[in-house]
Amino acid sequence: MIASLVPTPDALLAAVPHPIIAIAEGERVVFANPPAEQFFDMSAAWLKRQPLSSLLPFGSQLLALIGQVEEHGVTVSEYGLELTTPRLPLRVVDAHVSPVADQAGLVLVMLQERSIAQKMDRQLTHRQAARGVSAMSAVLAHEIKNPLAGIRGAAQLIEQNATESDRALTQLICVETDRIRKLVDRMEVFSDRRPIDAKPVNIHEVLDHVRSLARSSFAKGIQFTENFDPSLPPVMGEKDRLIQVFLNLIKNAADALEGRSDSEIHLQTAYRPGVHLAIGGARDRMALPLEITIKDNGAGVPVEIFPSMFEPFVTSKSKGTGLGLALVAKIVGDHGGTIECESEPRRTVFRVRLPMHRQKRTNSERSTP
């Protein structure tokens, strides 16, 4: 009786809401679930009559991914893949290609079509936002900081011979010019285009340090939980800047949890060997196997600012400057990584992916057959 209730593998795959196809040797489609029929605008029976290469344009990256999985037997994910079919226009998808255990030569392909808001490449979007701030900060540093120094100096000279009531006004001028200068100083960080001093960094040491700082200051009373992969290799990066990234992200999470009695921040690290991304339109795809996740159970990111949350001066905080996440995006981009966010009430997840440190081979190692 119980055995009769267990669904077949085909029934399970048919129930998945994303397009799934199974490819056998020779690019033959041997299975397609209903979402795949809708995606390709063809019936499963028709899909099985032709090789996958006839459904995709010449040189499609999806075919290359399938070949890579067949050759190496590992799962590969590709984000922001552009696909066209004979019947449908260009679409952008996240593709996940996996070998099927105990079925030699059989490969499973799952496609997750992106929404309109996600079709712009995430990495390019975040870097463009950082470059916009860089240009603005360079102008501000030159056009504002010098006049501010003159204004403050003039106010100090006036204060020497001012009455008590006028002295309060000159002091107000000094306080406000100092406040503006601090804001410009914060923005000036964006115009720093020097390459990072990259070294092997233990990301768990960074997260432990940031968590300790948070617990002793702005995150008192918040429950922290961790799920760290102890075998994670070092990150190739600059420790102080990585501390700044995760301190900003945890500060954002703590602000979203303000006033909640069940507030919790969950930190997780994982090794994702199949994640590759094209950076800045380059043909070579960078491996980003190190994934760091920060999750909170706060109210979530407001819908109206979510699409532009990594842009400068975008914030939902009444006293915020809107520079924190823009700075995070810049630093992560400088490290060759990516950052993305998923948010809904009581579940906001920031996911940072970074390249790992690779030891250089010695001459003797290179010559070893």
C-alpha positions as CSV (number, residue, x, y, z in Angstrom):
1,M,0.0,0.0,0.0
2,I,2.8,2.4,1.0
3,A,4.9,1.5,-2.1
4,S,1.9,2.4,-4.4
5,L,2.0,6.0,-3.0
6,V,5.6,6.6,-3.9
7,P,5.7,8.7,-7.1
8,T,7.9,7.7,-10.0
9,P,10.9,9.8,-10.9
10,D,9.1,11.1,-14.0
11,A,6.1,12.2,-11.9
12,L,8.4,14.0,-9.5
13,L,10.2,15.9,-12.3
14,A,6.8,16.7,-14.0
15,A,5.7,18.4,-10.7
16,V,8.7,20.8,-10.7
17,P,7.6,24.3,-11.8
18,H,10.8,24.9,-13.8
19,P,11.6,23.5,-17.3
20,I,13.5,20.2,-17.0
21,I,14.9,18.1,-19.8
22,A,17.0,14.9,-19.8
23,I,19.6,14.5,-22.4
24,A,21.2,11.2,-23.5
25,E,24.3,10.7,-25.6
26,G,24.1,12.3,-29.0
27,E,22.1,15.3,-27.7
28,R,18.9,13.3,-27.7
29,V,16.0,14.6,-25.5
30,V,14.6,11.6,-23.7
31,F,12.4,13.5,-21.2
32,A,10.7,16.9,-20.9
33,N,8.3,18.0,-18.2
34,P,5.3,20.3,-18.9
35,P,7.1,23.5,-18.1
36,A,9.8,22.5,-20.6
37,E,7.1,22.0,-23.2
38,Q,5.9,25.5,-22.5
39,F,9.4,27.0,-22.5
40,F,10.3,25.5,-26.0
41,D,6.7,25.8,-27.2
42,M,6.8,22.2,-28.3
43,S,5.3,18.9,-27.1
44,A,7.5,16.4,-25.3
45,A,6.9,14.0,-28.2
46,W,8.2,16.6,-30.7
47,L,11.2,17.5,-28.5
48,K,12.2,13.8,-28.5
49,R,12.3,13.6,-32.2
50,Q,15.3,16.0,-32.7
51,P,18.7,16.7,-31.1
52,L,18.9,19.6,-28.7
53,S,21.3,21.4,-31.0
54,S,18.5,21.9,-33.5
55,L,16.5,23.8,-30.8
56,L,19.3,26.2,-29.9
57,P,21.5,28.6,-31.9
58,F,24.9,27.5,-33.1
59,G,27.5,27.7,-30.3
60,S,25.0,28.0,-27.5
61,Q,26.6,28.0,-24.1
62,L,24.0,25.5,-22.8
63,L,25.4,22.9,-25.2
64,A,28.9,23.6,-23.9
65,L,27.7,23.1,-20.3
66,I,26.2,19.8,-21.2
67,G,29.4,18.7,-22.8
68,Q,31.3,19.8,-19.7
69,V,29.1,17.7,-17.5
70,E,29.3,14.7,-19.8
71,E,33.1,14.9,-19.8
72,H,33.8,15.6,-16.1
73,G,30.7,14.2,-14.4
74,V,30.2,17.2,-12.2
75,T,27.3,19.6,-11.6
76,V,27.6,23.0,-13.3
77,S,25.5,26.1,-12.8
78,E,25.5,29.1,-15.2
79,Y,23.8,32.4,-14.2
80,G,22.5,34.9,-16.7
81,L,22.6,32.5,-19.7
82,E,21.0,34.0,-22.9
83,L,18.9,31.5,-24.7
84,T,16.9,31.7,-28.0
85,T,14.8,29.0,-29.6
86,P,13.4,28.8,-33.1
87,R,9.9,29.8,-31.9
88,L,10.7,32.2,-29.1
89,P,12.7,35.4,-28.6
90,L,15.7,35.9,-26.4
91,R,15.3,35.0,-22.8
92,V,17.7,35.0,-19.8
93,V,17.9,32.0,-17.6
94,D,19.9,30.4,-14.8
95,A,20.9,26.9,-16.0
96,H,21.7,23.9,-13.7
97,V,23.2,20.9,-15.4
98,S,23.8,17.6,-13.5
99,P,24.8,14.0,-14.3
100,V,22.3,11.4,-13.4
101,A,23.7,8.9,-10.9
102,D,23.8,5.3,-12.1
103,Q,22.7,6.4,-15.6
104,A,25.9,6.7,-17.7
105,G,25.6,9.4,-20.4
106,L,22.4,10.9,-19.0
107,V,22.3,14.6,-18.1
108,L,19.6,16.5,-16.4
109,V,19.1,20.2,-17.3
110,M,16.9,22.6,-15.3
111,L,16.3,26.2,-16.4
112,Q,15.1,29.0,-14.2
113,E,13.8,31.9,-16.3
114,R,14.6,35.3,-14.8
115,S,12.0,38.0,-14.3
116,I,12.3,41.3,-16.3
117,A,14.0,43.0,-13.4
118,Q,16.6,40.3,-13.3
119,K,17.5,40.2,-17.0
120,M,20.3,42.8,-16.6
121,D,23.4,41.0,-15.5
122,R,23.8,41.4,-11.7
123,Q,27.5,41.8,-11.7
124,L,27.4,44.5,-14.4
125,T,24.6,46.3,-12.6
126,H,26.3,46.5,-9.3
127,R,29.6,47.6,-10.8
128,Q,27.9,50.3,-12.9
129,A,26.3,51.6,-9.7
130,A,29.7,51.7,-8.0
131,R,31.3,53.4,-11.0
132,G,28.5,56.1,-10.9
133,V,29.4,56.8,-7.3
134,S,33.1,56.9,-8.2
135,A,32.6,59.6,-10.8
136,M,30.4,61.6,-8.5
137,S,32.7,61.3,-5.5
138,A,35.7,62.5,-7.5
139,V,33.7,65.6,-8.5
140,L,32.5,66.2,-5.0
141,A,35.9,65.9,-3.5
142,H,37.3,68.6,-5.7
143,E,34.2,70.9,-6.0
144,I,33.0,70.7,-2.4
145,K,35.8,70.0,0.0
146,N,37.9,73.0,-1.0
147,P,35.1,75.5,-0.7
148,L,34.0,73.9,2.6
149,A,37.5,74.5,4.0
150,G,37.2,78.2,3.1
151,I,33.7,78.5,4.6
152,R,34.9,76.9,7.9
153,G,38.0,79.1,8.0
154,A,35.9,82.3,7.4
155,A,33.5,81.3,10.1
156,Q,36.3,80.8,12.6
157,L,37.7,84.2,11.8
158,I,34.3,85.9,12.2
159,E,33.9,84.0,15.6
160,Q,36.9,85.8,17.1
161,N,35.1,89.2,17.1
162,A,31.5,88.0,17.2
163,T,28.9,88.5,20.0
164,E,27.7,85.6,22.0
165,S,24.6,85.2,19.9
166,D,26.5,85.5,16.6
167,R,29.1,83.0,17.9
168,A,26.4,80.4,18.1
169,L,25.7,80.9,14.4
170,T,29.4,80.6,13.5
171,Q,29.7,77.4,15.5
172,L,26.6,76.1,13.7
173,I,28.4,76.8,10.4
174,C,31.5,74.9,11.5
175,V,29.4,71.9,12.7
176,E,27.5,71.7,9.4
177,T,30.6,72.0,7.2
178,D,32.2,69.2,9.3
179,R,29.1,67.1,8.7
180,I,29.2,67.6,5.0
181,R,32.9,67.0,4.8
182,K,32.5,63.6,6.6
183,L,29.8,62.7,4.0
184,V,32.1,63.6,1.2
185,D,35.0,61.6,2.9
186,R,32.7,58.6,2.9
187,M,31.9,59.0,-0.8
188,E,35.6,59.5,-1.7
189,V,36.2,55.9,-0.9
190,F,34.3,55.0,-4.1
191,S,36.9,56.9,-6.3
192,D,39.7,54.7,-5.0
193,R,40.5,52.5,-8.1
194,R,43.7,51.0,-6.8
195,P,43.8,47.2,-7.1
196,I,43.2,45.4,-3.8
197,D,46.2,43.9,-1.9
198,A,44.9,40.4,-2.3
199,K,46.1,37.7,0.0
200,P,44.7,34.4,1.3
201,V,42.0,35.2,3.9
202,N,40.2,32.8,6.2
203,I,36.6,33.9,5.7
204,H,35.5,32.3,9.0
205,E,38.0,34.5,10.9
206,V,36.4,37.5,9.2
207,L,32.9,36.4,10.1
208,D,33.8,35.6,13.7
209,H,35.4,39.0,14.1
210,V,32.4,40.8,12.6
211,R,30.0,38.8,14.8
212,S,31.9,39.7,17.9
213,L,31.9,43.4,17.0
214,A,28.1,43.2,16.3
215,R,27.3,41.5,19.5
216,S,29.2,44.0,21.6
217,S,27.5,47.0,19.9
218,F,24.5,47.3,17.6
219,A,23.4,43.6,17.7
220,K,22.9,43.1,21.4
221,G,20.0,40.7,22.1
222,I,20.0,39.2,18.6
223,Q,20.4,35.5,18.3
224,F,23.3,34.5,16.0
225,T,23.4,31.0,14.5
226,E,26.2,29.6,12.2
227,N,26.5,26.8,9.7
228,F,30.1,27.0,8.5
229,D,31.8,24.6,6.2
230,P,35.1,23.9,8.0
231,S,36.8,22.6,4.8
232,L,36.3,25.9,3.0
233,P,39.6,27.1,1.3
234,P,40.9,30.6,1.8
235,V,39.3,33.6,0.0
236,M,41.6,35.6,-2.3
237,G,41.1,39.1,-1.0
238,E,41.8,42.0,1.4
239,K,40.8,41.2,5.0
240,D,40.0,44.7,6.2
241,R,37.7,45.4,3.2
242,L,36.0,42.0,3.6
243,I,35.3,42.9,7.3
244,Q,33.7,46.1,6.1
245,V,31.5,44.2,3.7
246,F,30.1,41.8,6.2
247,L,29.9,44.4,9.0
248,N,27.7,46.5,6.8
249,L,25.5,43.5,5.8
250,I,25.1,42.4,9.5
251,K,24.4,46.0,10.5
252,N,21.6,46.1,7.8
253,A,20.2,42.9,9.2
254,A,20.3,44.1,12.8
255,D,18.5,47.4,11.7
256,A,15.8,45.3,10.0
257,L,15.3,43.3,13.3
258,E,14.9,46.3,15.6
259,G,12.0,45.8,18.0
260,R,11.5,42.1,17.3
261,S,11.7,39.6,20.3
262,D,12.6,36.6,18.1
263,S,15.3,38.3,16.1
264,E,17.8,36.0,14.5
265,I,20.8,36.4,12.1
266,H,22.0,33.2,10.4
267,L,25.5,33.0,8.9
268,Q,26.4,30.2,6.5
269,T,29.4,29.3,4.3
270,A,29.4,26.7,1.5
271,Y,31.6,25.5,-1.3
272,R,29.7,25.7,-4.7
273,P,32.2,24.4,-7.3
274,G,29.8,24.7,-10.3
275,V,29.2,28.5,-10.1
276,H,30.9,30.5,-12.9
277,L,30.2,34.0,-14.0
278,A,31.4,36.2,-16.9
279,I,32.8,39.4,-15.5
280,G,32.4,42.6,-17.6
281,G,31.6,40.8,-20.8
282,A,34.8,38.7,-20.8
283,R,34.8,35.4,-22.6
284,D,36.6,33.6,-19.8
285,R,34.3,32.8,-16.9
286,M,35.5,33.2,-13.4
287,A,34.9,30.5,-10.8
288,L,33.2,31.8,-7.7
289,P,33.0,28.7,-5.5
290,L,32.9,30.4,-2.1
291,E,29.4,31.3,-1.0
292,I,28.8,33.4,2.2
293,T,25.1,33.8,3.2
294,I,23.6,36.2,5.7
295,K,20.0,35.6,6.5
296,D,17.6,37.5,8.9
297,N,14.0,37.2,9.9
298,G,13.2,40.9,9.7
299,A,10.6,42.8,7.8
300,G,12.3,42.5,4.5
301,V,13.5,45.0,1.9
302,P,10.7,47.4,0.9
303,V,9.4,46.5,-2.6
304,E,9.8,50.0,-3.9
305,I,13.6,50.1,-3.3
306,F,14.5,46.5,-4.0
307,P,15.4,46.8,-7.7
308,S,17.8,49.7,-6.9
309,M,19.0,48.8,-3.4
310,F,22.7,48.7,-4.5
311,E,22.6,52.1,-6.0
312,P,23.9,55.2,-4.0
313,F,21.5,57.2,-1.9
314,V,18.8,54.5,-1.9
315,T,17.7,53.7,1.6
316,S,14.6,52.9,3.7
317,K,16.2,54.3,6.9
318,S,15.1,57.7,8.1
319,K,18.7,58.6,9.1
320,G,20.6,56.5,6.5
321,T,22.8,58.0,3.8
322,G,22.1,55.1,1.3
323,L,25.9,54.5,0.7
324,G,26.3,51.3,2.7
325,L,25.1,48.7,0.1
326,A,26.7,50.7,-2.7
327,L,30.0,50.4,-0.9
328,V,29.5,46.7,-0.3
329,A,28.8,46.2,-4.0
330,K,32.0,48.1,-4.9
331,I,34.2,46.1,-2.6
332,V,32.7,42.8,-3.6
333,G,33.2,43.8,-7.3
334,D,36.8,44.8,-6.6
335,H,37.3,41.2,-5.3
336,G,35.9,39.8,-8.5
337,G,32.8,38.5,-6.7
338,T,29.1,39.0,-6.8
339,I,26.4,39.9,-4.3
340,E,22.7,39.3,-4.6
341,C,19.6,39.6,-2.4
342,E,16.4,37.7,-1.9
343,S,13.8,39.3,0.3
344,E,10.3,38.7,1.6
345,P,8.7,39.4,5.0
346,R,10.6,37.5,7.8
347,R,13.2,36.2,5.3
348,T,16.0,38.3,3.8
349,V,19.1,36.7,2.3
350,F,22.2,38.3,1.1
351,R,24.5,35.9,-0.8
352,V,28.1,36.9,-1.5
353,R,30.2,34.7,-3.9
354,L,33.9,35.1,-4.0
355,P,36.9,33.5,-5.8
356,M,39.1,31.1,-3.8
357,H,42.8,31.4,-3.3
358,R,44.8,29.2,-5.6
359,Q,48.4,28.3,-4.8
360,K,50.9,29.0,-7.6
361,R,52.6,25.9,-8.8
362,T,56.3,25.7,-8.5
363,N,58.6,24.9,-11.5
364,S,59.1,21.4,-10.3
365,E,55.4,20.8,-10.0
366,R,54.8,22.1,-13.5
367,S,57.3,19.7,-14.9
368,T,55.9,16.7,-13.2
369,P,53.9,14.6,-15.7
